[in-house]
Amino acid sequence: MKILIVEDDVMLGELLQERLLRLQHERVQVCLTGREALEAIKEEAFDCAFVDLRLPDMDGLQLLSAIKEHDRGLPVVMMSGFPTMDITIEAMRKGASDFLTKPFTLQDVALTLQRIIKERQLLLQNLSLQLEIQARRELEEVNRKLERRVNEQTRLFHISKEIDEIHSSDDLYPRIVHLASSLESVEKVSFFLVPRDRSTIVGMANCGWKAEDCWPQTIKLSEERKRKLLGNGASHAIIDPDEIQRCFENAPQTDRILSCWPMRIRGEPFGLLLAFHKDGSRSRPSEETRLLDFLITKASLAVENMALYESLISNFYGILKSLVNALEARDLYTGKHSERVTRYASETAGILDCSGAQLESMQTAGYLHDIGKIGVRDSILNKPGPLSMDEYEIVKKHPSIGDSIVSELGLSPEERSIIRHHHERWDGAGYPDGLSGEQIPLLARILSVADAFDAMTSKRAYRNAMSLDQALAELFKNRGKQFDPLALDAFLEVVKKTSPNGG
């Protein structure tokens, strides 16, 4: 066959060209743009074209229409890493023969070419009016296949969308079994993690099970099945009912066919999806096999991405915390200030019945609330006396500087608001934005009280630390002025619980 590939990713285009030439195809030409592809089909007749949905000079659907205007009989396969349902249907309506969703395998390409060869033969027969009745029946079958492909693309898009919306492993495993259980032949599904020693698998999520027949949380793997399921690189394995207990040593009896789908991360076993089927057939519909393959591949990529993201964010936080420690180490009088303030503020938030997510935000952002002081000169921060007006104006910039520093770290709006607004005042006379009352986010109001208390009870270069009673009196004097009354009252409860004399 003469095949045209229209793909602006040079590496992918060359890889497809090389592999298709190895399959003994007569000619494989790669074009990087739509215009280059249109020139190529005017100069030479091709048997098939693979077209990327996103091209540098035109939309892939526009190129599809132009190709069909030039040669209606040329089969066109669309390719995309981010297909939508609307685009998939539109491509099929415009005459696309198939739609490959990235990442796809070379086997997917080979199967697509086999289908295209058959469909092209059918089209030629139809165009030449040979065996009109038979051609009509075959065309109806093609339409049914096309409908199934559209259906399959719909489900692939749904799986992709569902997995892409997940941001934690706690949500991922239940979603995997829910998506797998939506297949027609599947009755029950379980997902297990595979520990490093591979001697057991540990249950993480189930769907379709009754409480009395659910599998154990931990299952032992026989040595034979350990090699077959986890060590041979196969996409899945089918196990008959009479073999199940030999494979999984403490599994209950069942009369269902079991298919096992290993999830691998960078080639290493990570998880195992177990799907029990309603019928007794060992062969599975090819559409379901492709859907489960895609689900496992997509989920494994999601796990890798989540691990990478969490590692990056952890490193960023570690760097920032090191900077905070370095900042506080410059002043012996304020060492561990951020740590103490975060502890006071978190306990106060707990008394005010803040949610778990809010407490987590306080733990993250509270420690970083003074990170903006990195942008303030040491001569000002450690000045052994009162600040001048100009120096005070410089210090007042540290909340907005801190907000700017963390803006690219993916902190939530609530976490960033703690850093930006912890020096706002209840009466509106604070900074940097002059917010007042409940315009100030609750967590920032809480941290404001804790911050002021620790500042007053810490020794500074220009003054001694206040006593507990003096600091509490100063806080109470500013109740309803500088501080939110609700946040201040809750903080006083924290002090009463933690002070040696109980208040």
C-alpha positions in Angstrom: 0.0 0.0 0.0 1.0 3.6 -0.5 0.4 5.4 2.8 0.4 9.1 3.6 1.1 10.2 7.2 0.2 13.8 8.2 1.8 14.4 11.6 3.7 17.5 12.9 5.4 15.4 15.6 8.6 14.5 13.6 9.6 11.7 15.9 6.2 10.0 15.8 5.9 10.5 12.1 9.3 8.9 11.5 8.5 6.0 13.9 5.3 5.2 12.0 7.0 5.5 8.7 9.8 3.1 9.7 7.4 0.5 11.2 5.0 0.6 8.2 7.9 0.2 5.8 9.0 -2.9 7.8 5.5 -4.3 7.1 6.5 -4.3 3.4 4.2 -1.4 2.4 5.2 0.0 -1.0 5.6 3.6 0.0 5.1 5.7 3.2 5.4 9.4 2.9 5.3 11.8 6.0 4.0 15.4 5.7 4.4 17.9 8.6 1.6 20.3 7.4 -1.8 20.1 5.8 -0.7 22.1 2.8 2.2 19.7 2.2 -0.2 16.8 2.4 -2.6 18.3 -0.2 0.3 18.8 -2.6 1.3 15.2 -2.1 -2.1 13.7 -2.9 -2.4 15.9 -6.1 0.9 14.5 -7.3 0.4 10.9 -6.3 -2.4 8.4 -5.6 -2.3 7.0 -2.0 -4.2 4.0 -0.7 -4.6 5.3 2.9 -3.9 8.5 4.9 -3.3 8.9 8.7 -4.1 12.5 9.7 -3.4 14.2 13.1 -6.3 16.3 14.4 -4.0 19.2 15.3 -1.7 20.6 12.6 0.3 23.8 12.6 -1.4 25.3 9.6 -5.0 23.9 9.6 -7.5 21.9 11.5 -7.3 18.1 10.9 -11.0 18.1 10.1 -10.5 20.7 7.4 -7.8 18.6 5.8 -10.1 15.6 6.0 -12.8 17.5 4.0 -10.2 18.7 1.4 -8.9 15.1 1.0 -12.4 13.8 0.4 -13.1 16.5 -2.1 -10.0 15.4 -4.1 -10.5 11.7 -3.6 -13.7 10.5 -2.0 -12.5 6.9 -2.0 -9.2 7.5 -0.1 -9.6 6.0 3.4 -8.5 8.6 6.1 -7.7 7.6 9.7 -7.8 10.5 12.2 -5.3 10.6 15.2 -5.5 12.6 18.4 -4.3 12.6 22.0 -7.3 14.6 23.2 -10.4 13.5 21.2 -13.8 14.9 22.2 -17.1 13.2 21.5 -18.2 15.9 19.1 -15.0 15.9 17.1 -15.0 12.1 16.8 -18.6 12.0 15.5 -17.9 15.0 13.2 -14.8 13.1 11.8 -16.9 10.0 11.1 -19.6 12.1 9.4 -17.0 13.8 7.2 -15.9 10.4 6.0 -13.1 9.3 8.3 -12.6 5.5 8.2 -11.4 5.2 11.8 -10.1 7.3 14.8 -6.9 6.3 16.7 -6.6 7.7 20.2 -3.1 8.5 21.4 -1.3 6.7 23.0 -1.9 3.9 20.5 0.2 0.8 19.8 1.7 -0.3 16.4 -0.7 -3.3 16.7 -3.6 -0.8 16.7 -2.2 0.7 13.5 -1.9 -2.7 11.9 -5.4 -3.7 12.8 -6.7 -0.4 11.4 -4.9 -1.0 8.1 -6.5 -4.4 7.9 -9.9 -3.0 8.4 -9.2 -0.2 5.8 -8.1 -2.7 3.2 -11.4 -4.6 3.6 -13.4 -1.4 3.6 -11.6 -0.1 0.5 -12.3 -3.3 -1.4 -16.0 -3.0 -0.4 -16.0 0.6 -1.6 -14.5 -0.3 -5.0 -17.1 -3.1 -5.4 -19.8 -0.7 -4.6 -18.5 2.0 -7.0 -18.3 -0.5 -9.8 -21.9 -1.7 -9.1 -20.8 -5.3 -8.8 -23.0 -7.6 -6.9 -25.3 -4.7 -5.9 -27.4 -6.7 -3.4 -24.4 -8.2 -1.7 -22.6 -4.9 -1.6 -25.7 -3.3 0.1 -25.6 -6.0 2.8 -21.9 -5.5 3.3 -22.4 -1.8 3.4 -24.9 -2.2 6.1 -22.4 -4.3 8.0 -19.8 -1.5 7.6 -22.3 0.9 9.0 -22.9 -1.3 11.9 -19.2 -1.5 12.5 -19.0 2.2 12.1 -21.7 2.6 14.7 -19.8 0.3 17.0 -16.6 2.3 16.5 -18.4 5.5 17.3 -19.8 3.8 20.4 -16.3 2.7 21.3 -14.8 6.1 20.7 -17.6 7.5 23.0 -16.6 5.1 25.7 -12.9 5.7 25.3 -13.5 9.5 25.5 -15.6 8.9 28.7 -12.8 6.8 30.3 -10.2 9.4 29.4 -12.3 12.2 30.8 -13.1 10.3 34.0 -9.5 9.4 34.7 -8.2 12.9 33.8 -10.5 14.5 36.4 -8.9 12.4 39.2 -6.2 14.0 41.4 -5.7 11.4 44.1 -5.2 7.7 44.3 -8.0 7.5 46.9 -10.4 8.4 44.1 -8.6 6.6 41.3 -9.1 2.9 42.4 -12.9 3.1 43.0 -13.2 4.9 39.6 -11.3 2.1 37.8 -13.6 -0.6 39.1 -16.7 1.5 38.4 -15.6 2.1 34.7 -14.7 -1.6 34.3 -18.0 -2.7 35.7 -19.9 -0.6 33.1 -19.0 -3.2 30.4 -21.8 -5.4 29.4 -20.1 -8.8 30.0 -18.7 -7.8 33.4 -20.5 -8.8 36.6 -18.0 -8.0 39.4 -14.8 -6.1 39.6 -12.0 -5.8 42.1 -8.7 -3.8 42.1 -5.7 -4.9 44.0 -2.3 -3.4 44.6 0.8 -5.5 44.2 3.4 -5.1 47.0 7.1 -5.3 46.0 7.5 -8.9 47.1 4.6 -9.9 44.8 3.6 -12.7 47.2 0.2 -11.2 47.9 -2.2 -8.7 46.4 -4.0 -6.1 48.6 -7.6 -5.1 47.8 -8.3 -1.4 47.3 -11.8 -1.2 45.6 -14.7 -3.4 44.6 -17.8 -3.1 42.5 -20.8 -5.4 42.0 -20.0 -7.6 45.0 -22.4 -8.6 47.8 -21.0 -8.3 51.3 -21.2 -12.1 51.9 -19.3 -13.1 48.7 -16.7 -10.4 48.5 -13.1 -11.6 48.1 -10.6 -11.2 51.1 -8.7 -7.9 51.5 -5.4 -9.8 51.1 -4.9 -12.7 48.7 -1.9 -14.9 48.2 -0.6 -15.6 44.8 0.7 -19.0 43.8 4.2 -19.0 42.2 2.9 -20.3 38.9 0.3 -17.5 38.6 2.7 -14.9 39.9 4.9 -15.5 36.9 2.0 -15.7 34.4 0.1 -12.6 35.7 2.9 -10.3 36.7 6.1 -11.4 34.9 5.4 -12.2 31.3 4.3 -8.8 30.0 1.0 -10.0 28.7 -1.9 -7.5 28.6 -4.3 -9.8 30.4 -5.0 -13.5 31.3 -8.2 -15.5 31.3 -8.7 -18.0 34.2 -11.4 -20.7 34.3 -13.5 -21.2 37.5 -11.8 -24.5 38.4 -8.3 -22.8 38.2 -9.1 -19.7 40.3 -8.4 -21.3 43.7 -5.1 -22.7 42.5 -4.1 -19.2 41.4 -5.3 -17.3 44.4 -4.7 -19.5 47.4 -7.4 -18.1 49.8 -10.0 -17.1 47.1 -13.6 -18.2 47.6 -15.2 -20.6 45.1 -16.9 -19.1 42.0 -18.4 -20.4 38.8 -17.5 -17.3 36.7 -14.7 -16.8 34.1 -12.1 -14.4 35.5 -10.0 -12.0 33.4 -6.9 -10.4 35.1 -5.5 -7.1 33.9 -2.1 -6.2 35.3 -1.3 -2.5 35.7 2.4 -1.7 35.2 4.3 1.4 36.1 7.5 1.8 34.1 7.4 -2.0 33.4 7.0 -3.0 37.1 3.7 -4.6 38.4 1.7 -2.1 40.4 -1.8 -3.3 40.5 -4.2 -6.0 39.2 -7.7 -5.6 38.0 -9.9 -8.7 38.4 -13.1 -8.8 36.3 -15.6 -11.7 36.7 -17.8 -12.2 33.6 -21.5 -13.1 33.3 -21.1 -15.7 30.6 -18.9 -18.8 30.5 -17.0 -17.9 27.3 -13.2 -17.5 27.5 -13.2 -15.2 24.5 -14.1 -11.5 25.1 -15.5 -9.1 22.6 -12.7 -7.2 20.9 -14.3 -3.8 21.8 -14.3 -4.7 25.5 -10.7 -5.9 25.3 -9.6 -2.6 23.8 -11.6 -0.6 26.4 -10.1 -2.5 29.3 -6.6 -2.2 27.8 -7.1 1.6 27.4 -8.5 1.9 30.9 -5.5 0.2 32.5 -3.0 2.2 30.3 -4.7 5.5 31.1 -4.9 4.7 34.8 -1.2 3.7 35.0 -0.3 7.0 33.3 -2.5 8.8 35.9 -0.6 7.1 38.7 2.7 8.1 37.3 1.6 11.7 36.8 0.2 11.9 40.3 3.4 10.5 41.8 5.5 13.0 39.7 3.3 15.9 40.7 3.3 15.0 44.3 7.1 14.7 44.2 7.5 18.0 42.5 5.2 19.8 44.9 6.9 18.1 47.9 10.2 19.3 46.6 8.9 22.8 46.1 7.5 22.9 49.6 10.7 21.5 51.0 12.7 24.3 49.3 10.3 27.0 50.6 10.4 25.6 54.1 14.2 25.6 53.9 14.0 29.2 52.9 11.7 30.0 55.8 14.1 28.2 58.2 17.0 30.2 56.7 15.0 33.4 57.0 14.2 32.8 60.7 17.7 31.7 61.4 18.9 35.2 60.5 17.2 36.4 63.6 17.8 34.4 66.8 14.8 36.1 68.4 12.2 34.8 65.9 13.4 31.3 65.3 10.5 28.7 64.9 8.0 31.6 64.7 6.2 30.1 61.6 6.0 26.7 63.2 4.5 28.1 66.4 2.0 30.3 64.6 0.9 27.4 62.4 0.3 25.2 65.5 -1.7 28.0 67.3 -3.7 28.7 64.1 -4.5 25.1 63.4 -5.8 24.5 66.9 -7.9 27.6 66.7 -9.3 26.5 63.4 -10.2 23.1 65.0 -12.2 24.9 67.7 -14.1 26.8 65.0 -15.0 23.4 63.4 -13.1 24.1 60.2 -13.2 21.3 57.7 -10.4 18.8 57.2 -9.5 20.5 53.9 -9.3 23.9 55.7 -7.0 22.4 58.4 -4.8 21.0 55.7 -4.6 24.4 54.0 -3.6 26.0 57.3 -0.9 23.5 57.8 0.5 24.1 54.3 0.2 27.9 54.1 0.6 28.8 57.7 4.2 27.7 57.7 4.8 29.8 54.6 2.9 32.9 55.7 6.1 35.0 56.1 7.9 33.7 53.0 7.6 37.2 51.5 10.1 38.5 54.0 12.8 36.9 51.8 12.4 40.1 49.7 13.0 42.4 52.7 16.6 43.5 53.5 18.3 42.1 56.7 19.0 45.6 57.9 15.3 46.2 58.1 14.2 42.8 59.5 16.9 42.8 62.2 16.9 46.5 63.0 17.5 47.0 66.8 14.9 49.7 67.1 11.6 51.0 65.7 11.3 51.2 61.9 11.0 54.4 60.0 7.9 55.1 57.9 9.8 54.2 54.7 11.1 51.0 56.2 7.6 50.0 57.5 6.2 50.5 54.0 8.8 48.0 52.7 7.9 45.5 55.4 4.2 45.9 54.5 5.0 44.4 51.0 5.9 41.0 52.3 2.4 39.4 52.2 2.0 40.3 48.5 5.6 39.2 47.8 4.8 35.9 49.5 1.7 35.5 47.4 3.7 36.1 44.2 6.4 33.6 45.3 3.9 30.7 45.8 1.6 31.7 42.8 3.1 29.0 40.5 3.1 26.1 43.1 -0.5 25.1 42.6 -1.6 26.2 46.1 -5.4 26.5 46.4 -7.0 30.0 46.4 -7.7 29.5 50.2 -4.0 28.7 50.9 -2.8 31.7 48.9 -5.3 34.0 50.8 -3.7 33.0 54.1 -0.3 34.2 52.9 -1.7 37.4 51.3 -4.2 38.6 53.9 -2.7 37.6 57.3 -2.0 41.3 58.0 -5.5 42.6 57.1 -7.5 44.2 60.0 -11.1 43.6 61.0 -11.6 47.4 60.8 -10.1 47.7 57.3 -6.9 49.5 58.3 -4.6 46.5 57.4 -2.6 45.6 54.3 -2.0 44.9 51.5 -5.6 45.2 50.2 -7.4 47.0 53.1 -10.1 44.3 53.4 -12.4 44.5 56.4 -14.7 42.2 58.4 -15.8 39.1 56.6 -14.2 40.3 53.4 -11.0 38.8 55.0 -10.9 35.0 54.5 -11.6 33.1 57.8 -8.3 31.3 57.8 -6.3 34.5 57.4 -8.3 36.1 60.3 -7.4 33.1 62.5 -3.7 33.2 61.5 -3.6 37.0 62.1 -4.4 36.5 65.8 -1.9 33.6 66.2 0.8 35.7 64.4 0.2 38.7 66.6 0.3 36.7 69.8 3.6 34.9 68.9 5.1 38.2 67.9 4.2 39.8 71.2 5.4 36.9 73.3 8.7 36.6 71.5 11.8 38.6 72.4 12.9 41.0 69.7 16.2 42.9 69.1 14.5 46.2 70.2 12.3 44.9 73.1 11.7 42.1 75.5 8.9 39.6 75.2 5.5 40.5 76.8 4.2 38.3 79.5 1.2 36.0 78.7 -1.2 38.3 80.6 0.1 41.4 78.8 -0.2 39.8 75.4 -3.7 38.6 76.0 -4.7 42.0 77.3 -3.4 43.6 74.1 -5.2 41.1 72.0 -8.5 41.7 73.8 -8.0 45.5 73.6 -8.0 45.1 69.8 -11.0 42.7 69.7 -13.3 44.0 66.9 -10.7 46.5 65.8 -7.6 44.6 64.5 -9.0 41.1 65.2 -12.1 39.1 64.3 -14.0 38.7 67.6 -14.9 35.1 66.7 -11.4 34.1 65.8 -10.0 35.9 68.9 -12.4 34.1 71.3 -11.5 30.7 69.8 -7.8 31.5 70.2 -8.3 32.4 73.8 -9.8 29.0 74.3 -6.6 27.5 72.9 -4.4 29.5 75.2 -6.5 28.5 78.2 -6.1 24.8 77.3 -2.3 25.1 76.8 -1.1 27.6 79.4 0.3 26.1 82.6 -2.3 27.7 84.9 -5.2 27.0 82.6 -5.8 30.7 81.8 
